[in-house]
Amino acid sequence: MWSRFAAIGAIIYLLVFACAAAYPLFDHRTFAGLPAVLLGLPWIDYISSSWLLGAIALNALILYLLLAALSFLFSFLFRRLRA
């Protein structure tokens, strides 16, 4: 199941995480790294913080699958309504 819409959504999520992860390198305030950690929710609550990239990958995979299913559902419904 390959969807351009889902791929774009997952790539945007990964780019937002990359920006959030790079932000503490430029700003050294106390909670500068918090947005990157929040993008790992809900998995970061259940696994150790050393697996943050795994949580991000899991979220990107779930986002991709949900968007691909949504895209497939909409295309199926639109084809069904036209016929």
mmCIF file of the N, C-alpha and C atoms, coordinates in Angstrom:
data_MODEL
# 
_entry.id   MODEL 
# 
loop_
_atom_site.group_PDB 
_atom_site.id 
_atom_site.type_symbol 
_atom_site.label_atom_id 
_atom_site.label_alt_id 
_atom_site.label_comp_id 
_atom_site.label_asym_id 
_atom_site.label_entity_id 
_atom_site.label_seq_id 
_atom_site.pdbx_PDB_ins_code 
_atom_site.Cartn_x 
_atom_site.Cartn_y 
_atom_site.Cartn_z 
_atom_site.occupancy 
_atom_site.B_iso_or_equiv 
_atom_site.pdbx_formal_charge 
_atom_site.auth_seq_id 
_atom_site.auth_comp_id 
_atom_site.auth_asym_id 
_atom_site.auth_atom_id 
_atom_site.pdbx_PDB_model_num 
ATOM 1   N N  . MET A 1 1  ? 0.850   -1.162 0.000   1.00 0.00 ? 1  MET A N  1 
ATOM 2   C CA . MET A 1 1  ? 0.000   0.000  0.000   1.00 0.00 ? 1  MET A CA 1 
ATOM 3   C C  . MET A 1 1  ? 0.902   1.233  0.000   1.00 0.00 ? 1  MET A C  1 
ATOM 4   N N  . TRP A 1 2  ? 0.998   1.877  -1.183  1.00 0.00 ? 2  TRP A N  1 
ATOM 5   C CA . TRP A 1 2  ? 1.835   3.057  -1.292  1.00 0.00 ? 2  TRP A CA 1 
ATOM 6   C C  . TRP A 1 2  ? 0.942   4.242  -1.611  1.00 0.00 ? 2  TRP A C  1 
ATOM 7   N N  . SER A 1 3  ? 1.071   5.289  -0.860  1.00 0.00 ? 3  SER A N  1 
ATOM 8   C CA . SER A 1 3  ? 0.257   6.475  -1.042  1.00 0.00 ? 3  SER A CA 1 
ATOM 9   C C  . SER A 1 3  ? 1.153   7.699  -0.985  1.00 0.00 ? 3  SER A C  1 
ATOM 10  N N  . ARG A 1 4  ? 1.056   8.532  -1.996  1.00 0.00 ? 4  ARG A N  1 
ATOM 11  C CA . ARG A 1 4  ? 1.858   9.755  -2.013  1.00 0.00 ? 4  ARG A CA 1 
ATOM 12  C C  . ARG A 1 4  ? 1.416   10.687 -0.893  1.00 0.00 ? 4  ARG A C  1 
ATOM 13  N N  . PHE A 1 5  ? 0.102   10.753 -0.658  1.00 0.00 ? 5  PHE A N  1 
ATOM 14  C CA . PHE A 1 5  ? -0.448  11.580 0.416   1.00 0.00 ? 5  PHE A CA 1 
ATOM 15  C C  . PHE A 1 5  ? 0.105   11.139 1.775   1.00 0.00 ? 5  PHE A C  1 
ATOM 16  N N  . ALA A 1 6  ? 0.129   9.835  2.020   1.00 0.00 ? 6  ALA A N  1 
ATOM 17  C CA . ALA A 1 6  ? 0.633   9.316  3.290   1.00 0.00 ? 6  ALA A CA 1 
ATOM 18  C C  . ALA A 1 6  ? 2.136   9.547  3.425   1.00 0.00 ? 6  ALA A C  1 
ATOM 19  N N  . ALA A 1 7  ? 2.858   9.374  2.325   1.00 0.00 ? 7  ALA A N  1 
ATOM 20  C CA . ALA A 1 7  ? 4.304   9.601  2.367   1.00 0.00 ? 7  ALA A CA 1 
ATOM 21  C C  . ALA A 1 7  ? 4.624   11.058 2.678   1.00 0.00 ? 7  ALA A C  1 
ATOM 22  N N  . ILE A 1 8  ? 3.876   11.976 2.089   1.00 0.00 ? 8  ILE A N  1 
ATOM 23  C CA . ILE A 1 8  ? 4.095   13.397 2.360   1.00 0.00 ? 8  ILE A CA 1 
ATOM 24  C C  . ILE A 1 8  ? 3.790   13.709 3.822   1.00 0.00 ? 8  ILE A C  1 
ATOM 25  N N  . GLY A 1 9  ? 2.711   13.143 4.349   1.00 0.00 ? 9  GLY A N  1 
ATOM 26  C CA . GLY A 1 9  ? 2.380   13.363 5.759   1.00 0.00 ? 9  GLY A CA 1 
ATOM 27  C C  . GLY A 1 9  ? 3.450   12.840 6.700   1.00 0.00 ? 9  GLY A C  1 
ATOM 28  N N  . ALA A 1 10 ? 3.968   11.642 6.433   1.00 0.00 ? 10 ALA A N  1 
ATOM 29  C CA . ALA A 1 10 ? 5.015   11.071 7.284   1.00 0.00 ? 10 ALA A CA 1 
ATOM 30  C C  . ALA A 1 10 ? 6.319   11.863 7.169   1.00 0.00 ? 10 ALA A C  1 
ATOM 31  N N  . ILE A 1 11 ? 6.636   12.329 5.961   1.00 0.00 ? 11 ILE A N  1 
ATOM 32  C CA . ILE A 1 11 ? 7.854   13.117 5.777   1.00 0.00 ? 11 ILE A CA 1 
ATOM 33  C C  . ILE A 1 11 ? 7.750   14.450 6.502   1.00 0.00 ? 11 ILE A C  1 
ATOM 34  N N  . ILE A 1 12 ? 6.578   15.076 6.454   1.00 0.00 ? 12 ILE A N  1 
ATOM 35  C CA . ILE A 1 12 ? 6.386   16.334 7.190   1.00 0.00 ? 12 ILE A CA 1 
ATOM 36  C C  . ILE A 1 12 ? 6.553   16.102 8.693   1.00 0.00 ? 12 ILE A C  1 
ATOM 37  N N  . TYR A 1 13 ? 6.008   14.998 9.203   1.00 0.00 ? 13 TYR A N  1 
ATOM 38  C CA . TYR A 1 13 ? 6.171   14.670 10.633  1.00 0.00 ? 13 TYR A CA 1 
ATOM 39  C C  . TYR A 1 13 ? 7.654   14.501 10.970  1.00 0.00 ? 13 TYR A C  1 
ATOM 40  N N  . LEU A 1 14 ? 8.397   13.794 10.131  1.00 0.00 ? 14 LEU A N  1 
ATOM 41  C CA . LEU A 1 14 ? 9.822   13.586 10.397  1.00 0.00 ? 14 LEU A CA 1 
ATOM 42  C C  . LEU A 1 14 ? 10.610  14.888 10.297  1.00 0.00 ? 14 LEU A C  1 
ATOM 43  N N  . LEU A 1 15 ? 10.236  15.769 9.373   1.00 0.00 ? 15 LEU A N  1 
ATOM 44  C CA . LEU A 1 15 ? 10.910  17.064 9.269   1.00 0.00 ? 15 LEU A CA 1 
ATOM 45  C C  . LEU A 1 15 ? 10.624  17.946 10.484  1.00 0.00 ? 15 LEU A C  1 
ATOM 46  N N  . VAL A 1 16 ? 9.396   17.896 10.968  1.00 0.00 ? 16 VAL A N  1 
ATOM 47  C CA . VAL A 1 16 ? 9.060   18.657 12.185  1.00 0.00 ? 16 VAL A CA 1 
ATOM 48  C C  . VAL A 1 16 ? 9.874   18.126 13.361  1.00 0.00 ? 16 VAL A C  1 
ATOM 49  N N  . PHE A 1 17 ? 10.011  16.796 13.454  1.00 0.00 ? 17 PHE A N  1 
ATOM 50  C CA . PHE A 1 17 ? 10.824  16.247 14.528  1.00 0.00 ? 17 PHE A CA 1 
ATOM 51  C C  . PHE A 1 17 ? 12.288  16.663 14.381  1.00 0.00 ? 17 PHE A C  1 
ATOM 52  N N  . ALA A 1 18 ? 12.806  16.639 13.163  1.00 0.00 ? 18 ALA A N  1 
ATOM 53  C CA . ALA A 1 18 ? 14.201  17.037 12.959  1.00 0.00 ? 18 ALA A CA 1 
ATOM 54  C C  . ALA A 1 18 ? 14.424  18.484 13.386  1.00 0.00 ? 18 ALA A C  1 
ATOM 55  N N  . CYS A 1 19 ? 13.492  19.356 13.064  1.00 0.00 ? 19 CYS A N  1 
ATOM 56  C CA . CYS A 1 19 ? 13.610  20.757 13.487  1.00 0.00 ? 19 CYS A CA 1 
ATOM 57  C C  . CYS A 1 19 ? 13.503  20.879 15.006  1.00 0.00 ? 19 CYS A C  1 
ATOM 58  N N  . ALA A 1 20 ? 12.576  20.135 15.590  1.00 0.00 ? 20 ALA A N  1 
ATOM 59  C CA . ALA A 1 20 ? 12.410  20.191 17.049  1.00 0.00 ? 20 ALA A CA 1 
ATOM 60  C C  . ALA A 1 20 ? 13.624  19.615 17.762  1.00 0.00 ? 20 ALA A C  1 
ATOM 61  N N  . ALA A 1 21 ? 14.257  18.602 17.168  1.00 0.00 ? 21 ALA A N  1 
ATOM 62  C CA . ALA A 1 21 ? 15.441  18.012 17.787  1.00 0.00 ? 21 ALA A CA 1 
ATOM 63  C C  . ALA A 1 21 ? 16.660  18.921 17.642  1.00 0.00 ? 21 ALA A C  1 
ATOM 64  N N  . ALA A 1 22 ? 16.711  19.714 16.576  1.00 0.00 ? 22 ALA A N  1 
ATOM 65  C CA . ALA A 1 22 ? 17.854  20.607 16.362  1.00 0.00 ? 22 ALA A CA 1 
ATOM 66  C C  . ALA A 1 22 ? 17.721  21.909 17.156  1.00 0.00 ? 22 ALA A C  1 
ATOM 67  N N  . TYR A 1 23 ? 16.527  22.261 17.550  1.00 0.00 ? 23 TYR A N  1 
ATOM 68  C CA . TYR A 1 23 ? 16.303  23.532 18.255  1.00 0.00 ? 23 TYR A CA 1 
ATOM 69  C C  . TYR A 1 23 ? 17.138  23.675 19.530  1.00 0.00 ? 23 TYR A C  1 
ATOM 70  N N  . PRO A 1 24 ? 17.285  22.641 20.369  1.00 0.00 ? 24 PRO A N  1 
ATOM 71  C CA . PRO A 1 24 ? 18.110  22.822 21.583  1.00 0.00 ? 24 PRO A CA 1 
ATOM 72  C C  . PRO A 1 24 ? 19.588  23.104 21.289  1.00 0.00 ? 24 PRO A C  1 
ATOM 73  N N  . LEU A 1 25 ? 20.036  22.815 20.085  1.00 0.00 ? 25 LEU A N  1 
ATOM 74  C CA . LEU A 1 25 ? 21.425  23.136 19.744  1.00 0.00 ? 25 LEU A CA 1 
ATOM 75  C C  . LEU A 1 25 ? 21.634  24.640 19.635  1.00 0.00 ? 25 LEU A C  1 
ATOM 76  N N  . PHE A 1 26 ? 20.571  25.390 19.333  1.00 0.00 ? 26 PHE A N  1 
ATOM 77  C CA . PHE A 1 26 ? 20.666  26.835 19.170  1.00 0.00 ? 26 PHE A CA 1 
ATOM 78  C C  . PHE A 1 26 ? 20.148  27.609 20.375  1.00 0.00 ? 26 PHE A C  1 
ATOM 79  N N  . ASP A 1 27 ? 19.238  27.009 21.107  1.00 0.00 ? 27 ASP A N  1 
ATOM 80  C CA . ASP A 1 27 ? 18.644  27.666 22.268  1.00 0.00 ? 27 ASP A CA 1 
ATOM 81  C C  . ASP A 1 27 ? 18.899  26.775 23.483  1.00 0.00 ? 27 ASP A C  1 
ATOM 82  N N  . HIS A 1 28 ? 19.591  27.288 24.462  1.00 0.00 ? 28 HIS A N  1 
ATOM 83  C CA . HIS A 1 28 ? 20.018  26.483 25.606  1.00 0.00 ? 28 HIS A CA 1 
ATOM 84  C C  . HIS A 1 28 ? 19.146  26.690 26.842  1.00 0.00 ? 28 HIS A C  1 
ATOM 85  N N  . ARG A 1 29 ? 17.902  27.110 26.628  1.00 0.00 ? 29 ARG A N  1 
ATOM 86  C CA . ARG A 1 29 ? 17.009  27.277 27.770  1.00 0.00 ? 29 ARG A CA 1 
ATOM 87  C C  . ARG A 1 29 ? 16.569  25.912 28.296  1.00 0.00 ? 29 ARG A C  1 
ATOM 88  N N  . THR A 1 30 ? 15.935  25.904 29.440  1.00 0.00 ? 30 THR A N  1 
ATOM 89  C CA . THR A 1 30 ? 15.633  24.674 30.168  1.00 0.00 ? 30 THR A CA 1 
ATOM 90  C C  . THR A 1 30 ? 14.766  23.706 29.374  1.00 0.00 ? 30 THR A C  1 
ATOM 91  N N  . PHE A 1 31 ? 13.678  24.151 28.799  1.00 0.00 ? 31 PHE A N  1 
ATOM 92  C CA . PHE A 1 31 ? 12.740  23.250 28.141  1.00 0.00 ? 31 PHE A CA 1 
ATOM 93  C C  . PHE A 1 31 ? 12.829  23.320 26.625  1.00 0.00 ? 31 PHE A C  1 
ATOM 94  N N  . ALA A 1 32 ? 13.988  23.612 26.077  1.00 0.00 ? 32 ALA A N  1 
ATOM 95  C CA . ALA A 1 32 ? 14.135  23.740 24.636  1.00 0.00 ? 32 ALA A CA 1 
ATOM 96  C C  . ALA A 1 32 ? 13.943  22.398 23.920  1.00 0.00 ? 32 ALA A C  1 
ATOM 97  N N  . GLY A 1 33 ? 14.256  21.299 24.580  1.00 0.00 ? 33 GLY A N  1 
ATOM 98  C CA . GLY A 1 33 ? 14.118  19.987 23.951  1.00 0.00 ? 33 GLY A CA 1 
ATOM 99  C C  . GLY A 1 33 ? 12.762  19.341 24.135  1.00 0.00 ? 33 GLY A C  1 
ATOM 100 N N  . LEU A 1 34 ? 11.862  20.023 24.812  1.00 0.00 ? 34 LEU A N  1 
ATOM 101 C CA . LEU A 1 34 ? 10.552  19.444 25.101  1.00 0.00 ? 34 LEU A CA 1 
ATOM 102 C C  . LEU A 1 34 ? 9.711   19.146 23.857  1.00 0.00 ? 34 LEU A C  1 
ATOM 103 N N  . PRO A 1 35 ? 9.681   20.007 22.824  1.00 0.00 ? 35 PRO A N  1 
ATOM 104 C CA . PRO A 1 35 ? 8.877   19.661 21.645  1.00 0.00 ? 35 PRO A CA 1 
ATOM 105 C C  . PRO A 1 35 ? 9.302   18.357 20.974  1.00 0.00 ? 35 PRO A C  1 
ATOM 106 N N  . ALA A 1 36 ? 10.578  18.077 20.943  1.00 0.00 ? 36 ALA A N  1 
ATOM 107 C CA . ALA A 1 36 ? 11.039  16.826 20.340  1.00 0.00 ? 36 ALA A CA 1 
ATOM 108 C C  . ALA A 1 36 ? 10.563  15.622 21.150  1.00 0.00 ? 36 ALA A C  1 
ATOM 109 N N  . VAL A 1 37 ? 10.577  15.748 22.450  1.00 0.00 ? 37 VAL A N  1 
ATOM 110 C CA . VAL A 1 37 ? 10.110  14.656 23.301  1.00 0.00 ? 37 VAL A CA 1 
ATOM 111 C C  . VAL A 1 37 ? 8.600   14.479 23.171  1.00 0.00 ? 37 VAL A C  1 
ATOM 112 N N  . LEU A 1 38 ? 7.869   15.582 23.071  1.00 0.00 ? 38 LEU A N  1 
ATOM 113 C CA . LEU A 1 38 ? 6.412   15.495 22.936  1.00 0.00 ? 38 LEU A CA 1 
ATOM 114 C C  . LEU A 1 38 ? 6.002   14.836 21.622  1.00 0.00 ? 38 LEU A C  1 
ATOM 115 N N  . LEU A 1 39 ? 6.811   14.957 20.592  1.00 0.00 ? 39 LEU A N  1 
ATOM 116 C CA . LEU A 1 39 ? 6.501   14.280 19.324  1.00 0.00 ? 39 LEU A CA 1 
ATOM 117 C C  . LEU A 1 39 ? 6.662   12.766 19.446  1.00 0.00 ? 39 LEU A C  1 
ATOM 118 N N  . GLY A 1 40 ? 7.302   12.302 20.496  1.00 0.00 ? 40 GLY A N  1 
ATOM 119 C CA . GLY A 1 40 ? 7.449   10.870 20.731  1.00 0.00 ? 40 GLY A CA 1 
ATOM 120 C C  . GLY A 1 40 ? 6.336   10.264 21.553  1.00 0.00 ? 40 GLY A C  1 
ATOM 121 N N  . LEU A 1 41 ? 5.383   11.085 21.973  1.00 0.00 ? 41 LEU A N  1 
ATOM 122 C CA . LEU A 1 41 ? 4.265   10.566 22.749  1.00 0.00 ? 41 LEU A CA 1 
ATOM 123 C C  . LEU A 1 41 ? 3.410   9.656  21.892  1.00 0.00 ? 41 LEU A C  1 
ATOM 124 N N  . PRO A 1 42 ? 2.758   8.695  22.385  1.00 0.00 ? 42 PRO A N  1 
ATOM 125 C CA . PRO A 1 42 ? 2.645   8.236  23.763  1.00 0.00 ? 42 PRO A CA 1 
ATOM 126 C C  . PRO A 1 42 ? 3.718   7.222  24.134  1.00 0.00 ? 42 PRO A C  1 
ATOM 127 N N  . TRP A 1 43 ? 4.554   6.821  23.186  1.00 0.00 ? 43 TRP A N  1 
ATOM 128 C CA . TRP A 1 43 ? 5.502   5.719  23.412  1.00 0.00 ? 43 TRP A CA 1 
ATOM 129 C C  . TRP A 1 43 ? 6.606   6.087  24.381  1.00 0.00 ? 43 TRP A C  1 
ATOM 130 N N  . ILE A 1 44 ? 6.965   7.352  24.453  1.00 0.00 ? 44 ILE A N  1 
ATOM 131 C CA . ILE A 1 44 ? 8.073   7.754  25.307  1.00 0.00 ? 44 ILE A CA 1 
ATOM 132 C C  . ILE A 1 44 ? 7.740   7.534  26.781  1.00 0.00 ? 44 ILE A C  1 
ATOM 133 N N  . ASP A 1 45 ? 6.457   7.438  27.106  1.00 0.00 ? 45 ASP A N  1 
ATOM 134 C CA . ASP A 1 45 ? 6.059   7.150  28.486  1.00 0.00 ? 45 ASP A CA 1 
ATOM 135 C C  . ASP A 1 45 ? 6.315   5.696  28.863  1.00 0.00 ? 45 ASP A C  1 
ATOM 136 N N  . TYR A 1 46 ? 6.362   4.809  27.890  1.00 0.00 ? 46 TYR A N  1 
ATOM 137 C CA . TYR A 1 46 ? 6.468   3.373  28.162  1.00 0.00 ? 46 TYR A CA 1 
ATOM 138 C C  . TYR A 1 46 ? 7.857   2.796  27.926  1.00 0.00 ? 46 TYR A C  1 
ATOM 139 N N  . ILE A 1 47 ? 8.709   3.505  27.220  1.00 0.00 ? 47 ILE A N  1 
ATOM 140 C CA . ILE A 1 47 ? 10.054  3.002  26.932  1.00 0.00 ? 47 ILE A CA 1 
ATOM 141 C C  . ILE A 1 47 ? 11.073  4.008  27.456  1.00 0.00 ? 47 ILE A C  1 
ATOM 142 N N  . SER A 1 48 ? 12.315  3.597  27.491  1.00 0.00 ? 48 SER A N  1 
ATOM 143 C CA . SER A 1 48 ? 13.344  4.502  28.011  1.00 0.00 ? 48 SER A CA 1 
ATOM 144 C C  . SER A 1 48 ? 13.627  5.612  27.002  1.00 0.00 ? 48 SER A C  1 
ATOM 145 N N  . SER A 1 49 ? 14.199  6.688  27.477  1.00 0.00 ? 49 SER A N  1 
ATOM 146 C CA . SER A 1 49 ? 14.449  7.842  26.611  1.00 0.00 ? 49 SER A CA 1 
ATOM 147 C C  . SER A 1 49 ? 15.512  7.567  25.557  1.00 0.00 ? 49 SER A C  1 
ATOM 148 N N  . SER A 1 50 ? 16.290  6.519  25.724  1.00 0.00 ? 50 SER A N  1 
ATOM 149 C CA . SER A 1 50 ? 17.286  6.195  24.702  1.00 0.00 ? 50 SER A CA 1 
ATOM 150 C C  . SER A 1 50 ? 16.629  5.655  23.433  1.00 0.00 ? 50 SER A C  1 
ATOM 151 N N  . TRP A 1 51 ? 15.367  5.271  23.510  1.00 0.00 ? 51 TRP A N  1 
ATOM 152 C CA . TRP A 1 51 ? 14.624  4.755  22.360  1.00 0.00 ? 51 TRP A CA 1 
ATOM 153 C C  . TRP A 1 51 ? 13.741  5.825  21.736  1.00 0.00 ? 51 TRP A C  1 
ATOM 154 N N  . LEU A 1 52 ? 14.087  7.105  21.909  1.00 0.00 ? 52 LEU A N  1 
ATOM 155 C CA . LEU A 1 52 ? 13.270  8.187  21.378  1.00 0.00 ? 52 LEU A CA 1 
ATOM 156 C C  . LEU A 1 52 ? 13.148  8.095  19.857  1.00 0.00 ? 52 LEU A C  1 
ATOM 157 N N  . LEU A 1 53 ? 14.218  7.794  19.168  1.00 0.00 ? 53 LEU A N  1 
ATOM 158 C CA . LEU A 1 53 ? 14.147  7.689  17.706  1.00 0.00 ? 53 LEU A CA 1 
ATOM 159 C C  . LEU A 1 53 ? 13.263  6.525  17.275  1.00 0.00 ? 53 LEU A C  1 
ATOM 160 N N  . GLY A 1 54 ? 13.251  5.459  18.055  1.00 0.00 ? 54 GLY A N  1 
ATOM 161 C CA . GLY A 1 54 ? 12.345  4.351  17.767  1.00 0.00 ? 54 GLY A CA 1 
ATOM 162 C C  . GLY A 1 54 ? 10.896  4.760  17.933  1.00 0.00 ? 54 GLY A C  1 
ATOM 163 N N  . ALA A 1 55 ? 10.614  5.572  18.945  1.00 0.00 ? 55 ALA A N  1 
ATOM 164 C CA . ALA A 1 55 ? 9.251   6.067  19.157  1.00 0.00 ? 55 ALA A CA 1 
ATOM 165 C C  . ALA A 1 55 ? 8.828   6.983  18.013  1.00 0.00 ? 55 ALA A C  1 
ATOM 166 N N  . ILE A 1 56 ? 9.758   7.790  17.537  1.00 0.00 ? 56 ILE A N  1 
ATOM 167 C CA . ILE A 1 56 ? 9.464   8.680  16.416  1.00 0.00 ? 56 ILE A CA 1 
ATOM 168 C C  . ILE A 1 56 ? 9.211   7.861  15.154  1.00 0.00 ? 56 ILE A C  1 
ATOM 169 N N  . ALA A 1 57 ? 10.018  6.838  14.925  1.00 0.00 ? 57 ALA A N  1 
ATOM 170 C CA . ALA A 1 57 ? 9.815   5.978  13.751  1.00 0.00 ? 57 ALA A CA 1 
ATOM 171 C C  . ALA A 1 57 ? 8.477   5.253  13.834  1.00 0.00 ? 57 ALA A C  1 
ATOM 172 N N  . LEU A 1 58 ? 8.118   4.798  15.017  1.00 0.00 ? 58 LEU A N  1 
ATOM 173 C CA . LEU A 1 58 ? 6.836   4.119  15.196  1.00 0.00 ? 58 LEU A CA 1 
ATOM 174 C C  . LEU A 1 58 ? 5.675   5.079  14.943  1.00 0.00 ? 58 LEU A C  1 
ATOM 175 N N  . ASN A 1 59 ? 5.780   6.306  15.429  1.00 0.00 ? 59 ASN A N  1 
ATOM 176 C CA . ASN A 1 59 ? 4.740   7.297  15.168  1.00 0.00 ? 59 ASN A CA 1 
ATOM 177 C C  . ASN A 1 59 ? 4.640   7.621  13.679  1.00 0.00 ? 59 ASN A C  1 
ATOM 178 N N  . ALA A 1 60 ? 5.783   7.728  13.001  1.00 0.00 ? 60 ALA A N  1 
ATOM 179 C CA . ALA A 1 60 ? 5.769   8.005  11.561  1.00 0.00 ? 60 ALA A CA 1 
ATOM 180 C C  . ALA A 1 60 ? 5.130   6.847  10.804  1.00 0.00 ? 60 ALA A C  1 
ATOM 181 N N  . LEU A 1 61 ? 5.407   5.622  11.210  1.00 0.00 ? 61 LEU A N  1 
ATOM 182 C CA . LEU A 1 61 ? 4.808   4.453  10.569  1.00 0.00 ? 61 LEU A CA 1 
ATOM 183 C C  . LEU A 1 61 ? 3.297   4.418  10.782  1.00 0.00 ? 61 LEU A C  1 
ATOM 184 N N  . ILE A 1 62 ? 2.862   4.689  12.001  1.00 0.00 ? 62 ILE A N  1 
ATOM 185 C CA . ILE A 1 62 ? 1.429   4.710  12.293  1.00 0.00 ? 62 ILE A CA 1 
ATOM 186 C C  . ILE A 1 62 ? 0.745   5.827  11.512  1.00 0.00 ? 62 ILE A C  1 
ATOM 187 N N  . LEU A 1 63 ? 1.379   6.989  11.452  1.00 0.00 ? 63 LEU A N  1 
ATOM 188 C CA . LEU A 1 63 ? 0.823   8.099  10.687  1.00 0.00 ? 63 LEU A CA 1 
ATOM 189 C C  . LEU A 1 63 ? 0.717   7.743  9.215   1.00 0.00 ? 63 LEU A C  1 
ATOM 190 N N  . TYR A 1 64 ? 1.752   7.105  8.668   1.00 0.00 ? 64 TYR A N  1 
ATOM 191 C CA . TYR A 1 64 ? 1.729   6.692  7.267   1.00 0.00 ? 64 TYR A CA 1 
ATOM 192 C C  . TYR A 1 64 ? 0.588   5.708  7.012   1.00 0.00 ? 64 TYR A C  1 
ATOM 193 N N  . LEU A 1 65 ? 0.444   4.714  7.863   1.00 0.00 ? 65 LEU A N  1 
ATOM 194 C CA . LEU A 1 65 ? -0.607  3.715  7.663   1.00 0.00 ? 65 LEU A CA 1 
ATOM 195 C C  . LEU A 1 65 ? -2.000  4.329  7.769   1.00 0.00 ? 65 LEU A C  1 
ATOM 196 N N  . LEU A 1 66 ? -2.206  5.219  8.727   1.00 0.00 ? 66 LEU A N  1 
ATOM 197 C CA . LEU A 1 66 ? -3.506  5.871  8.863   1.00 0.00 ? 66 LEU A CA 1 
ATOM 198 C C  . LEU A 1 66 ? -3.827  6.756  7.665   1.00 0.00 ? 66 LEU A C  1 
ATOM 199 N N  . LEU A 1 67 ? -2.848  7.529  7.203   1.00 0.00 ? 67 LEU A N  1 
ATOM 200 C CA . LEU A 1 67 ? -3.087  8.391  6.051   1.00 0.00 ? 67 LEU A CA 1 
ATOM 201 C C  . LEU A 1 67 ? -3.284  7.588  4.777   1.00 0.00 ? 67 LEU A C  1 
ATOM 202 N N  . ALA A 1 68 ? -2.553  6.490  4.629   1.00 0.00 ? 68 ALA A N  1 
ATOM 203 C CA . ALA A 1 68 ? -2.735  5.637  3.452   1.00 0.00 ? 68 ALA A CA 1 
ATOM 204 C C  . ALA A 1 68 ? -4.114  4.991  3.456   1.00 0.00 ? 68 ALA A C  1 
ATOM 205 N N  . ALA A 1 69 ? -4.569  4.527  4.609   1.00 0.00 ? 69 ALA A N  1 
ATOM 206 C CA . ALA A 1 69 ? -5.905  3.940  4.705   1.00 0.00 ? 69 ALA A CA 1 
ATOM 207 C C  . ALA A 1 69 ? -6.976  4.987  4.431   1.00 0.00 ? 69 ALA A C  1 
ATOM 208 N N  . LEU A 1 70 ? -6.785  6.187  4.947   1.00 0.00 ? 70 LEU A N  1 
ATOM 209 C CA . LEU A 1 70 ? -7.737  7.268  4.707   1.00 0.00 ? 70 LEU A CA 1 
ATOM 210 C C  . LEU A 1 70 ? -7.782  7.636  3.220   1.00 0.00 ? 70 LEU A C  1 
ATOM 211 N N  . SER A 1 71 ? -6.633  7.712  2.594   1.00 0.00 ? 71 SER A N  1 
ATOM 212 C CA . SER A 1 71 ? -6.566  8.004  1.166   1.00 0.00 ? 71 SER A CA 1 
ATOM 213 C C  . SER A 1 71 ? -7.243  6.905  0.342   1.00 0.00 ? 71 SER A C  1 
ATOM 214 N N  . PHE A 1 72 ? -6.993  5.654  0.705   1.00 0.00 ? 72 PHE A N  1 
ATOM 215 C CA . PHE A 1 72 ? -7.630  4.535  0.007   1.00 0.00 ? 72 PHE A CA 1 
ATOM 216 C C  . PHE A 1 72 ? -9.143  4.572  0.194   1.00 0.00 ? 72 PHE A C  1 
ATOM 217 N N  . LEU A 1 73 ? -9.589  4.878  1.398   1.00 0.00 ? 73 LEU A N  1 
ATOM 218 C CA . LEU A 1 73 ? -11.022 4.929  1.671   1.00 0.00 ? 73 LEU A CA 1 
ATOM 219 C C  . LEU A 1 73 ? -11.700 6.032  0.864   1.00 0.00 ? 73 LEU A C  1 
ATOM 220 N N  . PHE A 1 74 ? -11.092 7.222  0.825   1.00 0.00 ? 74 PHE A N  1 
ATOM 221 C CA . PHE A 1 74 ? -11.672 8.314  0.056   1.00 0.00 ? 74 PHE A CA 1 
ATOM 222 C C  . PHE A 1 74 ? -11.697 8.008  -1.436  1.00 0.00 ? 74 PHE A C  1 
ATOM 223 N N  . SER A 1 75 ? -10.622 7.442  -1.960  1.00 0.00 ? 75 SER A N  1 
ATOM 224 C CA . SER A 1 75 ? -10.615 7.111  -3.386  1.00 0.00 ? 75 SER A CA 1 
ATOM 225 C C  . SER A 1 75 ? -11.649 6.029  -3.697  1.00 0.00 ? 75 SER A C  1 
ATOM 226 N N  . PHE A 1 76 ? -11.809 5.071  -2.800  1.00 0.00 ? 76 PHE A N  1 
ATOM 227 C CA . PHE A 1 76 ? -12.818 4.022  -2.997  1.00 0.00 ? 76 PHE A CA 1 
ATOM 228 C C  . PHE A 1 76 ? -14.227 4.615  -2.982  1.00 0.00 ? 76 PHE A C  1 
ATOM 229 N N  . LEU A 1 77 ? -14.484 5.515  -2.037  1.00 0.00 ? 77 LEU A N  1 
ATOM 230 C CA . LEU A 1 77 ? -15.805 6.127  -1.951  1.00 0.00 ? 77 LEU A CA 1 
ATOM 231 C C  . LEU A 1 77 ? -16.105 7.016  -3.151  1.00 0.00 ? 77 LEU A C  1 
ATOM 232 N N  . PHE A 1 78 ? -15.125 7.773  -3.615  1.00 0.00 ? 78 PHE A N  1 
ATOM 233 C CA . PHE A 1 78 ? -15.349 8.636  -4.772  1.00 0.00 ? 78 PHE A CA 1 
ATOM 234 C C  . PHE A 1 78 ? -15.582 7.814  -6.033  1.00 0.00 ? 78 PHE A C  1 
ATOM 235 N N  . ARG A 1 79 ? -14.848 6.704  -6.201  1.00 0.00 ? 79 ARG A N  1 
ATOM 236 C CA . ARG A 1 79 ? -15.095 5.828  -7.352  1.00 0.00 ? 79 ARG A CA 1 
ATOM 237 C C  . ARG A 1 79 ? -16.476 5.194  -7.260  1.00 0.00 ? 79 ARG A C  1 
ATOM 238 N N  . ARG A 1 80 ? -16.876 4.857  -6.075  1.00 0.00 ? 80 ARG A N  1 
ATOM 239 C CA . ARG A 1 80 ? -18.182 4.236  -5.875  1.00 0.00 ? 80 ARG A CA 1 
ATOM 240 C C  . ARG A 1 80 ? -19.325 5.211  -6.149  1.00 0.00 ? 80 ARG A C  1 
ATOM 241 N N  . LEU A 1 81 ? -19.138 6.478  -5.768  1.00 0.00 ? 81 LEU A N  1 
ATOM 242 C CA . LEU A 1 81 ? -20.167 7.478  -5.997  1.00 0.00 ? 81 LEU A CA 1 
ATOM 243 C C  . LEU A 1 81 ? -20.283 7.857  -7.476  1.00 0.00 ? 81 LEU A C  1 
ATOM 244 N N  . ARG A 1 82 ? -19.198 7.809  -8.211  1.00 0.00 ? 82 ARG A N  1 
ATOM 245 C CA . ARG A 1 82 ? -19.233 8.123  -9.647  1.00 0.00 ? 82 ARG A CA 1 
ATOM 246 C C  . ARG A 1 82 ? -19.922 7.049  -10.451 1.00 0.00 ? 82 ARG A C  1 
ATOM 247 N N  . ALA A 1 83 ? -19.862 5.812  -10.001 1.00 0.00 ? 83 ALA A N  1 
ATOM 248 C CA . ALA A 1 83 ? -20.436 4.714  -10.779 1.00 0.00 ? 83 ALA A CA 1 
ATOM 249 C C  . ALA A 1 83 ? -21.919 4.559  -10.593 1.00 0.00 ? 83 ALA A C  1 
# 
